[in-house]
Amino acid sequence: MVAVTREFADRVAEVAELLETDETEDESLRRLTTLAVELVPGVDAAVVTVATEGGGLTFAASDERLAGLHELQFSNGEGPVVEALRYNEPRRADDIAAEARWPAFCQAAAEAGFGSCLALPLRTDQQPAGAVALYGGRPGVFRGAAHDAAVLLAAQGGTAVRNAALYGSCHRLVGNLHAALAARAVIEQAKGIVAARLNVSPDRAFHLMSRYSQRTNRRVRKVSADLVQGRLSARQLREDDG
């Protein structure tokens, strides 16, 4: 049995800190499965399933046998991972060969060489964002301290998933801001060109650009880019304005 020591807890805490590096969300969740196999005694394979509207998307599997097992669960609508996502509760099979629940899954898992399974929800703000499923090659793996270690790992995994979502949102926000600033710079440059060539005020220049944008059904930033790059002349704006 494993003792949940300070050293062990520090290693598991790595999961929640994965998104502080330059890793992508996919890489961080693959690290989660790697740490699960490394840190929880008896675990031979691990996989993360992310909740989707239609059920779940399974990826970051540490073993090629798991893809088929999870595809079977979601196609049949039954299995430990399906229920962990559906009810936001853990599901454990201590002896897959003797397990009466989920007969199709258990038969396939036993044929694949697994003796036990533990599916734990990855919670973010009390909602199941996904699940981590751990598989052992023999029965009775997930008892005592090994079970506690797996629960701790899943708790930190939920933090990693939440961090991944925040990280992605922040990057999208920064990207949008950069794009907006770049567009604004081009628009200001185009206003200056139109104002100088037509001898009008900047406000009048922007009015002409906006009118042309509406009539041609093109965004102002596209019209501005054409003006800056010489594909559109300032005189065309005035002529088109009538």
C-alpha positions in Angstrom: 0.0 0.0 0.0 1.1 3.6 -0.7 1.4 6.2 2.0 0.0 9.6 1.0 3.1 11.4 2.2 4.1 15.1 1.8 6.4 14.0 -1.0 3.6 12.2 -2.8 1.3 15.2 -2.3 3.9 17.5 -3.8 4.2 15.2 -6.9 0.5 15.2 -7.3 0.4 19.0 -7.0 2.4 19.1 -10.2 -0.9 18.3 -12.0 -2.6 21.5 -11.0 0.5 23.6 -11.9 0.9 22.2 -15.5 -0.7 25.2 -17.1 1.8 27.5 -15.5 4.3 26.2 -18.1 4.1 26.7 -21.9 2.4 23.3 -22.3 -0.9 23.1 -24.2 -4.1 21.8 -22.6 -3.6 18.4 -24.4 -0.1 18.1 -23.1 -1.1 18.9 -19.6 -3.8 16.2 -19.6 -1.4 13.7 -21.1 0.9 14.5 -18.2 -2.0 13.7 -15.9 -2.3 10.2 -17.2 1.5 9.7 -17.0 1.5 10.8 -13.4 -1.4 8.5 -12.6 0.4 5.4 -13.9 3.6 6.5 -12.1 2.2 7.5 -8.7 -0.8 5.2 -8.0 0.4 1.7 -7.2 -1.1 -1.1 -9.3 -2.3 1.3 -12.1 -1.2 -0.1 -15.5 -3.1 2.4 -17.7 -4.9 5.7 -17.4 -7.0 7.9 -19.7 -8.8 11.3 -19.5 -12.3 11.8 -20.9 -13.5 15.4 -21.3 -17.3 16.0 -21.0 -19.1 17.1 -24.2 -22.7 17.7 -25.0 -23.0 14.3 -26.6 -21.3 12.4 -23.8 -17.5 12.5 -23.7 -14.3 12.9 -25.8 -11.6 10.4 -24.8 -8.0 11.2 -25.4 -4.6 11.3 -23.6 -4.8 7.5 -23.1 -1.6 5.9 -21.8 -2.5 2.6 -23.4 -3.9 1.8 -26.8 -6.4 -0.7 -25.4 -8.4 2.1 -23.7 -9.7 3.8 -26.8 -11.8 0.7 -27.7 -13.1 0.3 -24.1 -14.2 3.9 -23.9 -15.8 3.9 -27.4 -17.8 0.8 -26.3 -19.0 2.6 -23.1 -20.3 5.7 -24.9 -21.8 3.8 -27.8 -23.8 1.6 -25.3 -24.4 4.4 -22.8 -23.1 2.3 -19.9 -19.9 1.9 -18.0 -17.9 3.4 -15.2 -16.7 6.5 -17.1 -20.2 7.2 -18.5 -21.7 7.1 -15.0 -18.9 9.2 -13.5 -19.7 11.9 -16.0 -23.4 11.4 -15.8 -23.7 11.5 -12.0 -20.6 13.3 -11.0 -19.6 10.4 -8.8 -16.8 7.9 -8.7 -17.3 4.4 -10.0 -15.1 1.5 -9.0 -15.0 -2.2 -10.1 -12.7 -4.1 -7.8 -12.9 -7.3 -9.8 -13.9 -6.8 -13.4 -14.4 -10.5 -14.1 -17.0 -10.8 -11.3 -18.6 -7.3 -11.8 -22.4 -7.5 -12.5 -22.7 -3.9 -13.7 -21.9 -2.9 -17.2 -21.6 -6.5 -18.7 -20.4 -5.5 -22.2 -17.7 -3.2 -20.8 -16.6 -5.7 -18.2 -16.3 -8.5 -20.7 -14.2 -6.3 -23.1 -12.0 -5.0 -20.2 -11.4 -8.5 -19.0 -10.5 -9.6 -22.5 -8.1 -6.7 -22.7 -6.3 -7.9 -19.6 -7.6 -5.6 -16.9 -8.7 -6.8 -13.5 -10.0 -3.6 -11.9 -11.1 -0.1 -12.8 -11.7 3.3 -11.0 -13.4 6.2 -12.8 -13.2 9.6 -11.0 -14.9 12.8 -12.1 -12.6 15.8 -12.7 -14.7 18.6 -11.1 -14.5 22.3 -11.9 -16.8 24.5 -9.8 -18.7 21.4 -8.7 -19.4 20.4 -12.3 -17.9 17.3 -14.0 -15.6 18.7 -16.7 -14.4 15.2 -17.4 -13.2 12.0 -15.8 -9.9 10.2 -15.3 -10.2 6.4 -15.5 -7.5 4.2 -14.0 -7.1 0.5 -14.9 -5.2 -2.2 -13.0 -4.0 -5.5 -14.4 -5.2 -7.4 -11.3 -8.3 -7.2 -9.0 -8.4 -5.2 -5.8 -6.0 -2.4 -6.9 -8.1 0.5 -5.7 -8.4 -0.2 -2.0 -7.1 1.7 1.0 -4.4 4.3 0.4 -4.1 3.6 -3.3 -7.8 4.7 -3.6 -7.0 7.8 -1.5 -4.0 8.6 -3.8 -6.2 8.3 -6.9 -8.9 10.6 -5.4 -6.2 13.2 -4.6 -4.9 12.9 -8.2 -8.4 13.5 -9.6 -8.9 16.5 -7.4 -5.8 18.1 -8.7 -6.7 17.0 -12.2 -9.9 19.0 -11.9 -7.8 22.1 -11.0 -5.7 21.4 -14.1 -8.8 21.3 -16.3 -10.1 24.5 -14.9 -6.7 26.1 -15.3 -6.6 24.9 -18.9 -10.0 26.6 -19.6 -8.8 29.8 -18.0 -5.5 29.7 -19.8 -7.2 29.2 -23.1 -9.7 32.0 -22.4 -6.9 34.4 -21.5 -5.0 33.6 -24.6 -8.1 34.1 -26.8 -8.7 37.4 -25.0 -5.2 38.6 -25.6 -5.3 37.5 -29.2 -8.5 39.4 -29.7 -7.1 42.5 -28.1 -4.0 42.4 -30.3 -6.2 42.0 -33.4 -8.3 45.0 -32.3 -5.3 47.1 -31.7 -3.8 46.2 -35.1 -7.1 47.0 -36.8 -7.3 50.3 -35.0 -3.8 51.3 -36.2 -4.7 50.5 -39.8 -7.9 52.5 -39.6 -6.1 55.5 -38.1 -3.5 55.3 -40.8 -6.2 55.2 -43.5 -8.0 58.2 -42.0 -4.8 60.1 -42.2 -4.3 59.2 -45.9 -7.9 60.2 -46.8 -7.8 63.4 -44.8 -4.5 64.5 -46.4 -5.5 63.6 -50.0 -9.0 65.0 -49.9 -8.2 67.9 -47.6 -10.9 67.0 -45.1 -11.0 66.6 -41.4 -10.2 63.1 -39.8 -13.9 62.8 -38.8 -15.0 63.5 -42.4 -12.4 61.0 -43.6 -13.8 58.3 -41.3 -17.4 59.1 -42.4 -16.4 58.6 -46.0 -14.7 55.3 -45.1 -17.8 54.1 -43.1 -20.2 55.0 -46.0 -18.0 53.1 -48.5 -17.9 50.2 -46.0 -21.7 50.1 -45.8 -22.3 50.3 -49.5 -19.8 47.6 -50.4 -20.7 45.4 -47.4 -17.1 45.2 -46.3 -15.7 45.9 -42.8 -14.1 49.3 -42.2 -10.8 47.6 -41.4 -10.8 45.9 -44.8 -11.5 49.2 -46.5 -8.7 50.8 -44.5 -6.2 48.0 -45.4 -7.0 48.6 -49.1 -6.4 52.4 -48.7 -3.1 51.8 -46.9 -1.9 49.3 -49.4 -3.0 51.3 -52.5 -5.8 49.0 -53.7 -8.3 51.8 -53.1 -7.9 55.5 -53.6 -9.2 58.3 -51.4 -10.8 59.8 -54.5 -12.9 56.7 -55.0 -14.5 57.2 -51.6 -15.6 60.8 -52.4 -16.8 59.8 -55.9 -18.8 56.9 -54.4 -20.2 59.2 -51.7 -22.1 61.0 -54.3 
